[in-house]
Amino acid sequence: MTRSVVYSPEAQDDLIRLYDYIAQHSGAMRALAYTERVMAYCMGFAEFPKRGARRDDLRPGLRVTGFERRITIAFHVSVDTVTIDRFLYGGRDVNAAFADDDDRDQV
């Protein structure tokens, strides 16, 4: 079964910040090429969604996987959709990223 791949607002923001950072340090063409590779990789979840390690300790159903040793992709799978929750660049702590989400939910 093929699923749709969608991006949460947080993941969209993460991708924009990633593009901006790379563009500032290495140029717009390199930033575009990199973010396109990330998105192409994510499209692979449509066919093979249950990759990565489960992180039910952070959020039920959460999975994480790496991309080119630079990004951690956090996502969850439903019956017909794979939702990309976050892109964590350069070793950002996935525990802290989802703890921040919990803090926002309580405010």
N, C-alpha and C positions, 0 to 999 in steps of 0.2 A: 504494500500500500504506500502510495506517495503522499506525503504530507505537505502542507504549505509551510513556508518559513517566514516568520514575521519578526520584527524587531520591536522591543519595548521602547518607550520614550527614553529611558535611561541608556539603553544600548545605542540608540540613535545619537544621543548626546556624546556618549563615549567615542563613537566612531568619528564624529565631527571634531572632537578635541584631539583625537589621534591624528586625523588629517592635518589639522592646524599645526600641531607640534612638528610633524614630519616636514610639512611645507616650510615652516619657519627655519628648520635646521638643515634640510636637504633639498628643498625645492618642491614646487607644486606637482611636477610630473612624477617624481618619486613617491610623493604622498598619495597621489591618485592611483598609481600602480599598486602600492601596498594595500590601500583600503579596498581596491577592487579584488585583490587576491583573498583578502579576509572574507569579503562577501561571497566570492565564488566558493570558498571552503564551506561557508555556512550553508550554501545552497545544497551541498552534499548531504546535509541532515535530512533533506526531503526524502531521500531513499534509505538512508542508514542513520536513523535518529538516535539510537540507543548507544552512542559512543561515550567515551569518557567515564569518569568516576562519579558515582552517585554521592551527593552531599546532602542527604536527608537531615543531617545535623544542623544545617544552615536554613534549609527550607525544604519541606516535603516535595520530592520529585525533582529537585535540582540536580543537574549534572554539570560537570566542568571538564573541559579538555583544553589542551594547549594548541597554539598555532605558531609555527616557526620559532619556537623557544622564546618568544617575546610577549605573546598575549595569552591570557587565560580567557576562554569563552565560557560563560555561565549561561545555561539554557534549561528549559524544561519541555517535556513532550506530553501532548494530549492526544486524543484519538485521531484528530485530523490536522494538528498544527504543531510545529516546533517553534517555540518562542525564545528568541535570543534575549536574555535578561540583561547581561552586562558584557562589556569587553574591558578586561583589566590589563593594562599595558605595563610592561617593564617590571614585573614582579609585584604589582600592587596586591595587597593581601585580600584574598577573597573573603576570609572571615570578617575582616574589618568592613569591607564593602557591603556585605549583607547585614552586619550589625548596624551600620548606618541606616539601612533601609528599615530595620526594626525600630530604631529610634524615631524615624520620621513617622512611622505608623502610630506611635504612641503620642505624638504631639497633637 
